[in-house]
Amino acid sequence: MLLEKIETLLKEVSELKASNAEELEQLRLKYLSKKGEISLLMNDFRSVPADQKKVVGMKINELKQTATQKINDLREQFAEAEATSDNIDLTRSAYPISLGTRHPLTIVTNEIIDIFQRMGFTLTTGPEIDDDLHVFTKLNFAADHPARDMQDTFFIEQSKLNDVTKNILLRSHTSGDQSHYMEKHEAPIRIICPGRVYRNEAISARAHCFFHQVEGLYVDKNVSFTDLKQVLLTFAREMFGEDTKIRLRPSYFPFTEPSAEMDISCHICGGKGCGFCKHTGWVEILGCGMVDPNVLEACGIDSKVYTGYAFGMGVERITNLKYRVSDLRMFSENDTRFLKEFEAAN
Ligand code: DAH
């Protein structure tokens, strides 16, 4: 009895026909759903005598496979027919592709580069993995200067070549790019060098073990501090607006003499005083000075003929001033919700 019923169903499913997807779905429900014909057979299967179970079971399996195959074939035929039929809407837009956004530090670095390129500076970059010769020694750092200390600088290894020992390190500032460039090029030199730098600092909202700087260097005959001041003032006004004021405070760096730090009038409160500028109305953005003659000589440039100025600025600090990012860690977490906020600035 049961076998006959299975045979009838088998014949039925192998001749299935449907003229549209809706009909096909009805057929699927009729034969293959939980309450469909094939599931119902399973109820009868329980009362089949044990010696016939094997034969009947195999037949039910065959039925199930045939029905599944048939319905899949019909479904494929419909899909093909639809893809080749005339009713495809070729004007329909494709799936939206969400475009990425530039990182805020990239946006600001590009802006800095652009301003200096317009003033005649050439873009160049130095290595992130460098040695103490270029990052410290040629820049007039004393042998016992604290910046060389393991606590500040990430030292990687010591290499020995032709009896010369080199300490390989992650650069702690982009000023090393100055020594690389001066070694290979003759004056006049006018370069801008952006890049990542590393320091052995605990990560917090206000400090990070890596951050970004842009270094500038100009070496020529008769370069003076006045030239430096004018270039920096032009930069500040281009970057933060026409009304921006600058102030230079005497400072110390081993590679410049005299040295200064530059503040700009606080971009956030307009100089009136706010939390960001610690109520002083001024924010420090860079270090600068006249290139120390020792540095020129160490890099093969005649300090009796040439003078120069240099400056180095922190990109994170400038980005904070422009966009008020309160936590440095946000720059390296790659949270797309944060990055998306800079879509309009791209
Ligand atoms: N390298 C300095 C720093 O990391 C910044 C700096 C100061 C760069 C004075 C210069 C300069 O080129 O002249 O803090």
Residues whose N, C-alpha, C, O or C-beta is under 5 A from the ligand:
A	BS01	DAH	S172 H173 S175 G216 F253 T256 G287 C288 G289 A310 F311 G312
